[in-house]
Amino acid sequence: MLIGEYEHSIDAKGRLIMPAKLRIDMGDKFIVTKGLDGCLFAFSQNEWLNFETKLKTLPLSDKNARNFVRFFLSGATECEIDKQGRFLLPNNLRLAANLEKEAVIIRSRNKTRNLG
């Protein structure tokens, strides 16, 4: 079981190190999007597909459901791990989570990672 909390610095270019233990689980490419409570959520590619499938089941006739889907999809971006284990965290997501120089990566339920 992958659990824990990992503190890392964000470099001047907006790159953040993905902890080695989580890199294996996440894969070389993964999705990061705005999350709840001022955090960001990170999903492996398979987890993202499952999450998108669940979002598609929400009723289009419900304004709250549409806003919920928009919230997650509007900020979603594919990130790729470089040879040093870093990934670029786009500025819009850093701003959404109020991340400047430090970030904490937390292994959370359903294999999502909270970045905040």
N, C-alpha and C positions, 0 to 999 in steps of 0.2 A: 504494500500500500504506500502510495506517495503522499506524504503529509509534510507540513512544515511551513515555515515563514522564512523568506530570503530577502535580505536588504541589499540593494545595489544602487550605485550612482548612475545617473543619466549623464552621458558625456555632452560636450558642446554641440555635437551634431544631432542630438536627440536619440542616441543609441543606448540600449539597455541590454545587460547580459541576461540571458535566459539560464537559470540554474541548470547545471549538467544533469541532475536527477530528473528534471522536468523536460529537458530537450528530447530525451528518448521517447517520452510519452507524447509530446506535442508534434514531433516530426520537424522536418526542415522548413515547412511552410505551415502557417496557422493563421487564424482570423482573430483580430482584436477589434472590439467595439465598445461603445459607451455601455457602462453597466449601471447598476443601481447604487444608491448611497454614495455617489461621488467616486466610485471605483470604475475601472475598466474590466471587461471580461475577455478572456482569451480562450479560444476553442481550437482543438485540433481540427483538421479538415473534416473528418468523419463526424465529430461532435457538432460542428457547424451545420452540416447537412441535416442532421437530426433536429437541431434547434430550428432551422429554417422550415423544416417540415411541420413542426409544431406551430410555428407562427402562421403558416398557411392555413391552418385549421380554424383560426380565429375569424369570426364573422365580419365581413366587410361592411355590413350594415350598422355595426356598432362603432361609434366615434372613438370611444376609449380604446377599443381593440386596434383600430387603425393607427391611433397615436402611439400605442405600445409598439406596434410593428415598425412604424416609422422611426421611433427612437432607436431601436436596435440596428435597423438596416442602414440608416443614414450615416452612421459613423463607422460602419464596418469596413475594415481594410485587411488585405492579406499582407502578412509580414513573413520575412524569410530570414532564417538564421545564417549569419556569415561564418567564416572559418574560425573566428575568435569566439563564437557563441553569442554574438550580439544580434540585435534586430533593431531596425529603425522604428521608433514610436512616433507616428505623425504628429505634427504640431496641434492639429485640431483635437486629437485625443489627449495629448498632454494638457491642453487647456481645459478640456472637459473634466479631467480628474485633478486639476490643479497641481500637476507634477512639474517641478522645476529641476531640482538637482538630485533628489533622492526618490526611490520607489521601493515599495515592499511588494514582493510577489508571494501570494498565498495560495496554496493548493486547497481548493474548496470542493464542495459536493459536485456531483455529476461531471467530474473531471474538468470543470472550468477553473481558470486561474484568475484570481482577482489581482489587479494591479492598482495600487493606490498608495 
